[in-house]
Amino acid sequence: MPVEITLPVFVRVGTTEACWGTVNATATDGKLDEAVLRRELADFLRSAADCLQTPAAADDREVPDAAP
């Protein structure tokens, strides 16, 4: 029976650490396919890199009381 596993992704720079999101993987018969997990993690990190490279495109929310 397949089981969905959610793994948190934490990133640490110096002493600052934050959870950037999660990666989901499916384990079948108690086994997790490492190649699939690596692909999912690579996709997640590519998306995170895109957000870092072009933050305006990734985050267009208005922040109340933000400095001009």
N, C-alpha and C positions, 0 to 999 in steps of 0.2 A: 504494500500500500504506500503510495507516494505521500511524503510529508513536506510541507512548505516551511522553509527555514528563513528567518529574517535576521540578517547580520548587520549590526551597526558599524558605520565607518567613522572612525575618529581620526582627526588630523591634529598633529602637534607641531607647533613652531616655537622653539625656545621653551618657555614655560607656559605658553598659552595652548590650550587644547579645546577642541570643539567637535561635537558630533555633526558631520556634514550631511548625514542621511543614512539610508540603509540599502543593502544589497539583498535581493531575494534569490534563494536557490531551492531546488527540489531534490530531496533525498528519496531514492527508490530502494526498497529492500534494505534500508539501513545504510546505504552507501550514497555518498555525495560525489557527483562527477566533477573532478577537479578542473577539467578543461572548461566545462560550462561555468563554474564559479569564477575562473580566471577571466573568461569573456565578459561576464556580468560586471566584475570589478573594474575591468579595463574600460567598459562603456561608461560606468559611473565616474571614473577618474577623468576620462575625456570630457565628459559633460562639465565636471567641476573645473577643469582647466579652461574650457570655453567661457565659463562664468567669470573666472578670474581675469581672463584676457580681455573680455568685452563686458564689463559689469553693467553698463547702461542697457544693453540688449537683454541681459538676463534678469535685471531687477528694475522694473519701471514703476514700482510702487511709490506713492507719495508718503513722506514721513512727516507726521504732524510736528510742528514746532522745530523743524530742522533749520539750521543756519542757512542763510542765502548763499 
